[in-house]
Amino acid sequence: MDTMQQEIGDSGTLLGVNAYGYEDSNDTFTSSADIPWLQDNMSALAWEAWNADWRDVYILDSQGRLYATIDLNSRDLGYEPDYNELRDLILEAAAR
């Protein structure tokens, strides 16, 4: 994801949101990535509010509206077409 953030530059910001109750996995992710990482908590329950699932990517447009959702469980970002699809959706959303 760090490479993708470099590619999209100022067009958008990637960040991760870890589910409430999975705080123990934060170190595992953040040790290998430089994108901002947020921890959901009992007062926000963002995962619940967004009906999120493991490895979902929510792409917001420049006004903060939901533009697209991609489930990375069914995609491999190491596979160039999948990677390009996500990157292109982010860039499209940023232009709206």
N, C-alpha and C positions, 0 to 999 in steps of 0.2 A: 504494500500500500504506500510505502514511502516513495517508491518510484512513480506511482501514479500521481501522488500529490505534486511531485516535481513537474510532471507532464502537464497537469492542469493549471499549475501556477496560481496566479491571483484570481482565476476564474471560479474557484471554489475551495472549500476546506473539507478535508476528510477528517472524521473523528469517530471514535468508537464509544459505544455505551454498553457497559457490562451489566448484566441482569442482577437485580437485587437477589441476594443470597449466594452469589457466586464470587464474592470478593476475594476468596483465596486464589482465584485464577488470574488476578490482575498482574502479578509479578511475571507470570509466564508470558503473557502477551506483551507487556510493556518492555520486557528485556530485549525483544527482537524488533520493535517498531518505534518510530518516532512520532506517529500521529497522536494528536490529543486523545486522551482516554478518560472517559467519564464513568463514574460509578452510580448506577441507579440506586435509589434508597426508598425507604418506607414512605417518606412524605411525597416523593415525586411519582414513583411507580410508572416510569415512562414506558417500560416494556409493555405493561398492561394497557396503558392508555393508547399505545400505537398497535396493540395486538401483535407485537413483535415475536419472532421466533429466532432460534439460533442461526446465525450467519445471514440474517436479512440485511439488505442494504436499502435504506430509504434515501431517495434523491430529492432534494428540495430545489425549487427554482429560486431566482434572485429575490423573490418576495417572501420566501420561507414557506411556500405552498408545496404540498406533495406533488412531485412530477412523475416519479416512477418508483417501483420497488423491484428489487432483484433478490432472489433466493440463491445464495452462493452454495447451498448444499447440492444444487443441481448443476453447478458450473465450476469450472476450474480456471482460476485466474492465471495459471501457468500455461493455459491454452490460449494462444494469441487471439482468436476470434472472440472468446468470452471476455478476455481482458479489454479488448478494443470496444466491445459492446458497452461495458460498464463505463469506461472512460468517455466514450462518445455521448452516452446519456447524461453524464455529469456536465459535459461541455454544452450540450443542448439546453439543459435545464438552466445553466448559468446565463445563457443568452436570452432567456425569457424574462 
